Amino acid sequence: MQKPMFTGTGVALVTPFNKDDSIDFKSLSNVVEHVINNKAEYLVALGTTGETPVLSDEEQQSVVRHVREINNGRVPLVVGMGGNNTSSLLEKIRRTDFQGIDAILTASPHYSKPSQKGIYMHYMAVAEASPLPVIIYNVPSRTGSNISAETTLSLASDNEKFAGIKEASGDMNQLMSIAAKKPDGFLLISGDDALALPMISLGGAGVISVIGNAFPRQFSEMVRLAMSNRWEEARSIHYSLLEIIGQLFTEGSPPGIKAALHILNICENHVRSPLTPVSRTTYNKLTELIKAIPI
């Protein structure tokens, strides 16, 4: 299993919408081409940034088909699949056509707040059902529960199907525990753009990025420089993007990145309810910050 294909910068793709709430496939093509042409290492469809919870099953399938078609095998493609009903998720995995897909990304069950034993059992069942490598996704701010370092390390050791973890807990002690004790080949991937650089310094393998939708060239280069131990150059890019990264999340994600992409004329500034577009104040601040970044 070639786990290193998920090193560097993966971009958690937005799902563009038209004014009438339908999926804007033309703009989705624009985003995919923008990301690939500017040298991000891989794509992630149907993540949180893609507003997956408000897409029907049919729409989710159409997004994956479209991204797969536009990508045409140029870079690895990861698809988000998750849920808080283990049996339903396993059935979804079994009936999915994984042609042209290289791995699945799956968050721990949301809302239910399972124990660490429950989280472990859920992921082991997913690994058994999946024909592809599995990237664990720990994002406590959205799921309501944390995957402990001990649980992550147990999963990594007990089934080689686990390619790595997208860690978005923000707990640096937890991240260091995973980095220090993880098996060789198990990837520690940042789930926070602002923490990508420090995580790489601790042994991380890159990032699954939000800002990469808008600035894939700059952010991917920062990650590559850091992974090549060119820290001074990497820090320069990191600090040049740090303020805009913060601004992108001021009113939640993905409304911030959708606004940025609109400012860059890549897609329209539409999100689906219950999300709302960012305020005029935030939009204007993003415009100001984006103008200062060399394109």
C-alpha positions in Angstrom: 0.0 0.0 0.0 1.6 3.3 -1.1 0.7 5.5 1.8 3.2 8.3 0.9 0.9 9.5 -1.9 -0.9 11.5 0.7 2.0 13.6 1.8 2.2 17.3 1.0 -0.9 19.4 0.5 -4.3 18.0 -0.1 -7.1 20.5 -0.8 -10.5 20.0 0.8 -12.5 21.2 -2.2 -15.5 23.5 -1.9 -18.8 22.6 -3.6 -19.8 25.7 -5.6 -23.5 26.6 -5.9 -25.5 28.6 -8.3 -27.9 31.3 -7.0 -30.8 28.8 -7.2 -28.9 26.4 -4.8 -28.0 23.9 -7.6 -24.4 22.7 -7.9 -22.3 24.8 -10.1 -20.3 22.2 -11.9 -18.6 24.7 -14.2 -17.1 26.5 -11.2 -16.3 23.1 -9.6 -14.2 22.4 -12.7 -12.5 25.8 -12.2 -11.6 25.0 -8.6 -10.2 21.6 -9.5 -8.1 23.0 -12.4 -6.9 25.9 -10.2 -5.8 23.5 -7.5 -4.1 21.0 -9.8 -2.4 23.6 -12.1 -1.0 25.3 -9.0 0.7 22.1 -7.8 -1.3 20.8 -4.8 -0.4 17.2 -4.3 -3.9 15.7 -4.0 -7.7 16.5 -3.9 -10.2 15.8 -1.2 -13.9 15.8 -2.2 -16.9 15.7 0.1 -15.2 17.0 3.2 -16.7 19.6 5.6 -15.4 22.3 3.3 -17.5 20.8 0.5 -20.7 21.3 2.6 -21.4 17.5 2.4 -24.1 17.5 5.1 -26.4 19.5 2.9 -25.8 17.4 -0.3 -28.2 14.6 -1.1 -26.7 11.1 -1.7 -27.3 11.7 -5.4 -25.6 15.1 -5.3 -22.6 13.6 -3.5 -22.2 11.0 -6.1 -22.4 13.6 -8.9 -19.7 15.7 -7.2 -17.4 12.7 -7.0 -18.1 11.7 -10.6 -17.4 15.3 -11.8 -14.2 15.7 -9.8 -13.0 12.3 -10.9 -13.6 13.2 -14.5 -11.9 16.6 -14.4 -9.0 15.2 -12.4 -8.6 12.3 -14.9 -6.0 10.6 -12.7 -3.6 13.6 -12.6 -3.3 13.6 -8.8 -4.6 11.3 -6.0 -8.3 11.7 -5.1 -9.6 11.2 -1.5 -13.3 11.1 -0.9 -15.0 11.9 2.4 -17.4 9.3 3.8 -18.7 9.4 7.3 -21.6 9.2 9.7 -22.7 8.3 13.2 -24.5 5.1 12.2 -21.8 2.5 11.7 -23.9 0.0 9.9 -25.2 2.5 7.4 -21.7 3.8 6.7 -20.5 0.2 6.1 -23.4 -0.4 3.7 -22.6 2.9 1.8 -19.0 1.8 1.5 -20.0 -1.6 0.1 -22.2 -0.1 -2.6 -19.8 2.7 -3.7 -17.9 2.6 -7.0 -14.3 3.5 -6.0 -12.9 3.6 -9.5 -10.6 6.6 -9.7 -10.5 7.1 -5.9 -7.4 6.5 -3.9 -8.6 6.7 -0.3 -11.5 7.6 2.0 -11.4 10.2 4.7 -13.8 9.5 7.5 -14.5 11.6 10.6 -15.3 10.0 14.0 -19.1 9.6 14.6 -20.6 13.0 15.4 -23.3 13.8 18.0 -23.3 10.4 19.6 -20.1 11.1 21.5 -19.0 7.5 21.7 -16.4 6.2 24.1 -12.8 5.5 22.9 -13.7 1.8 22.6 -16.7 2.8 20.5 -14.6 5.0 18.3 -12.0 2.2 17.9 -14.6 -0.4 17.0 -16.3 2.0 14.5 -13.0 2.6 12.7 -12.0 -1.1 12.7 -15.3 -2.0 11.0 -14.7 0.8 8.4 -11.3 -0.5 7.7 -12.6 -4.1 7.2 -15.3 -2.8 4.8 -13.2 -0.4 2.8 -11.3 -1.6 -0.3 -9.1 1.5 -0.1 -6.7 3.1 2.5 -8.6 5.0 5.2 -7.5 8.4 6.6 -8.9 8.9 10.1 -10.3 12.4 10.7 -10.3 13.8 14.2 -12.2 17.1 14.4 -13.7 17.4 18.0 -15.0 20.9 17.4 -17.5 19.4 14.9 -18.0 15.8 16.1 -18.3 16.5 19.8 -15.7 13.9 20.8 -11.9 13.6 20.5 -10.0 10.6 19.2 -7.3 10.2 21.8 -3.7 9.6 20.9 -3.9 6.2 22.4 -6.9 5.2 20.2 -5.2 6.6 17.1 -2.0 4.7 17.8 -4.0 1.5 18.5 -5.8 1.8 15.1 -2.6 2.5 13.3 -0.9 -0.5 14.8 -3.9 -2.9 14.5 -4.8 -2.5 10.8 -2.5 -1.4 8.0 -5.5 -0.1 6.1 -5.2 3.1 8.1 -3.0 5.4 5.9 -2.9 8.2 8.5 -4.9 10.7 10.5 -6.1 14.2 9.6 -5.6 15.8 13.1 -7.7 18.9 13.8 -7.9 18.8 17.6 -5.4 21.6 18.0 -3.9 19.8 21.0 -0.2 20.0 20.4 0.6 17.5 23.2 -1.8 15.0 21.5 -0.1 15.6 18.2 3.3 15.1 19.6 2.3 11.8 21.2 1.1 10.5 17.9 4.2 11.7 16.1 6.5 10.2 18.6 4.9 6.7 18.7 3.2 6.2 15.4 4.2 3.2 13.2 6.4 4.0 10.2 4.4 5.0 7.2 1.4 6.2 9.2 0.9 9.8 8.2 0.2 12.6 10.6 -1.7 15.2 8.5 -2.7 18.6 9.8 -6.4 19.5 9.7 -5.6 23.1 10.5 -4.0 25.4 7.9 -2.4 27.6 10.6 -0.8 24.6 12.3 0.5 22.9 9.2 4.0 24.3 9.6 4.5 23.5 13.3 3.0 20.0 12.7 5.5 19.3 10.0 8.3 20.3 12.3 7.1 17.7 14.7 7.0 14.9 12.1 3.8 15.7 10.2 3.4 14.7 6.6 1.5 17.8 5.3 -2.0 19.1 5.5 -5.5 18.8 4.1 -6.1 22.5 3.5 -9.0 25.0 3.2 -6.9 28.0 2.0 -5.5 25.7 -0.7 -8.7 26.3 -2.7 -7.8 29.9 -3.1 -4.0 29.9 -2.9 -2.8 26.4 -3.7 0.5 27.5 -5.2 1.7 29.5 -2.2 0.4 27.2 0.5 1.7 24.0 -1.3 5.1 25.6 -1.7 5.2 26.5 2.0 4.5 22.8 2.8 7.1 21.5 0.4 9.7 23.9 1.7 9.0 22.8 5.3 9.2 19.2 4.4 12.6 19.9 2.8 13.8 21.5 6.0 13.9 25.0 4.3 12.4 26.5 7.4 13.2 30.2 6.8 11.6 30.3 3.4 8.6 28.2 4.7 8.1 30.6 7.6 8.1 33.6 5.3 5.1 32.2 3.3 3.4 30.9 6.5 3.4 34.4 8.1 2.4 36.0 4.8 -0.8 33.9 4.8 -1.5 33.6 8.5 -3.8 36.7 8.8 -5.9 35.6 5.9 -6.2 32.1 7.3 -7.6 33.5 10.5 -10.0 35.7 8.6 -11.3 32.8 6.5 -12.6 31.2 9.7 -14.0 34.3 11.4 -17.6 33.5 10.4 -17.1 29.8 9.9 -16.0 27.5 7.1 -16.7 27.3 4.2 -18.4 30.7 4.0 -15.0 32.4 4.4 -13.2 30.4 1.6 -16.3 30.8 -0.7 -16.0 34.6 -0.3 -12.2 34.4 -1.1 -12.9 32.3 -4.2 -15.5 34.9 -5.3 -13.1 37.7 -4.8 -10.6 35.8 -7.0 -13.4 35.2 -9.7 -13.2 31.4 -9.3 -16.7 30.7 -8.1 -19.9 32.5 -6.8 -20.3 33.4 -3.2 -23.2 31.0 -2.4 -23.6 28.6 0.5 -26.5 26.4 1.4 -28.7 26.9 4.5 -28.1 26.7 7.4 -24.9 28.5 6.5 -24.9 32.1 5.4 -22.4 34.2 3.4 -19.9 36.2 5.4 -20.8 39.7 6.4 -19.8 42.7 4.3 -17.2 43.6 6.9 -15.5 40.2 6.6 -15.8 40.2 2.8 -14.1 43.7 2.6 -11.3 42.6 5.0 -10.7 39.5 2.9 -10.6 41.6 -0.2 -8.0 43.8 1.4 -5.9 40.9 2.5 -6.1 39.1 -0.9 -5.0 42.1 -2.8 -1.8 42.1 -0.7 -0.9 38.5 -1.7 1.1 38.1 -4.9 -0.9 35.9 -7.4 
